[in-house]
Amino acid sequence: MTIRFDDQVVIVTGSANGLGKSHVLEFARRGARVVVNDLGGARDGSGGSSKAAQAVVEEIVGSGGEAIANAANVAEYDQVEAMVGQAIDKWGRIDVLVNNAGILRDKTFAKMDLADFQMVMDVHLKGSVNCTKAVWEHMRERQYGRIVMTTSSTGLYGNFGQSNYAAAKMALVGLMNTLGLEGHKYGIRVNALSPIAATRMTEDVIPENLLALLRPEAVTPAVIFMCSEDAPSRQIIAAGAGGFAKVTIQETPGIFLKPDSLDAENVAAGWDKIAETEGMRELQFGGEQTEKFLAGAARTLGIKLE
């Protein structure tokens, strides 16, 4: 079945270039009315211009679609709230939010100013929080919403010189997991994209002969799927170069120590068993870990659970 967004309103942040532009053009091609949000700043977040966003709007309108440009700074809630209000005033609804806006300020942690750490957190994490908060009540009232956070392999696995970026991107996974739980009964599904693509954010770190494989358009199908009516929720999808994979965070069965052996030495002695991956599983919510540990402790101590 073809995935369509006819009559739906979609906001994509950071959508004047790269991944965001690819996303917003595809949403428009599939019938959505789109808000092309972009501050128009440089890769490090400095400066600003609405020209690039307006050019994308003109491209969409020229192809028969509906779009408006918005230069809200996602790190400023009042600007985000005004953007959401503009979309609702014009089209009466918001169905989809893709949090894509981002900047880079790379340095090793030892050399990084805390201002650069904070700036990256403000755009990636606070920006996603601001945009999500601004649409959340509207989606709850309408009993429908699709939200995508943009995480990164840097957040999931780490990357030298990107402590600020990694911290923000992993925080978005926690946000996605919790909002997916809270939004479930309201028809709001929240997922995360972990993309790899040739954009101005990655042009310095990917060999030139491989950049052609990493077209942003090869990532966008995952976003379209995560925003469709039949989308899953609370999933991390990695995408790039035509590849798509599910990312999971899993926990080993571990070991349980009796009260008379509860010390660091026995943790060290049992480390190989603690780290053994057989029987590892993906937990579905934080309380499940508590349940697992209490059940394991009860078995170890011979306590019968009521």
Beta strands, then each sheet from edge to edge (+ up, - down):
strand 1: 9-13
strand 2: 33-37
strand 3: 66-70
strand 4: 96-99
strand 5: 145-150
strand 6: 188-195
strand 7: 236-240
strand 8: 243-247
sheet 1: 3+ 2+ 1+ 4+ 5+ 6+ 7+ 8-
end
